[in-house]
Amino acid sequence: MAQAAYASNCDAIIEAVRAGIEAGVSEAVERVADRARQLCPVGTVEKGARRTFMRVLRGRKKKDGTRNYKKVRVTAQRALGWTARRPGTLRDSIFTRVRWKDGVCLGWVKAGAEGSPDGSAFYAPFVELGTAKMQADPFMRPALRGARAACLNDIGVSIGLEIGQTTRRGVKRKVYGA
């Protein structure tokens, strides 16, 4: 009888470890997602101010020694982080996913078209990694880098809590008959 009780307690401990791992990974990915939402660049709905002015350019020299001057209209726009989309679309598209695959608990933090309801945040990799005409403004990698130690701690604490509850239950059932 003692051997059967021991075997069932091992199964319960294994299930507790699985539950603890899943809870810890979901807490960890949520922590990374929250930090990424804080670091995510958000545009404005106001366009930058346009300023138009005339600029005089020196032209060619004439035969008599004078110069032709041309007037050119120059338009400059002050950048304010203006976006054609609703501000915060990229931030709102950040989501998490946790699942088991081949005995390994995997957690993802993603941003982009999958996370936005209308698929309008397709530009997440362009913002994160940059393009030929746009400088990178990373928000996912720094979030992961900053939360890595805390994530491992979350997973360890969750596993410890689940195992502690399971072993206390097992001891309580055996000793007190509850």
Secondary structure, 3 states (H helix, E strand, C coil): CHHHHHHHHHHHHHHHHHHHHHHHHHHHHHHHHHHHHHHCCCCECCCCCEEEEEEEEEEEECCCCCEEEEEEEEEEECCCCECCCCCCHHHHCCEEEEEEECCEEEEEEECCCCCCCCCCCCCHHHHHHCCCCCCCCCCHHHHHHHHHHHHHHHHHHHHHHHHHHHHHHHHHHHHHCC
